Amino acid sequence: MEQEAVHALCDMARDALRRLNGSEHLMSVEVRDASGPVVEARVQWTMQRRQ
């Protein structure tokens, strides 16, 4: 389950990098079952242009 969440998050981040808009990015994937949340994978990055 954890690997699937991480793979989905990586795919989301790759797609977001193609449409860069803004300087701060936060994405997360939550995996749930009938009992509720099981695992959450999260990535956050900030982009600064130097020139």
N, C-alpha and C positions, 0 to 999 in steps of 0.2 A: 504494500500500500504506500509506504513512504517513497519508494522509487518512482511510482506513478505520479505522485504529487510533485516531486522534484522535476521530473521530465516535463510535466505540464507547465510548471513555473518557468522552466528554461525556454520552452516554446513561446510563452507569453512575452518574456523579456526580449527574445530575438525579434518578435513581431513589433514590439514597442520601439526598439532601436531603429527600425526602419521608418517610423513615423515620429521622430523626435519632435516633441512640442512641450516646451517648459523645461525647467532645470532640475526639478525634483521628481523622483519616480518611486512609487511603492506598489508592490504587487504581492498578492498572497493567494494560496490555494488551500482550501480547507477540505479535508476528506472526512466524511461523516458515514455512520452506519445507523441502524435503527435506534441505537442507544444515544446517539448524539455525536459530537466532534471526536475524531480519532487522532488526527494529526494535522498540523498546519505548517506549510512551507512558505517562507517569506523572504523577499529580497528587496533591498532599498538602495538607490544610488542617487548621487548628485552630479550634475554635469556643469562645469564652468568653462567658458571660453576665455582663453588667455589673450587672444588678439582679435 
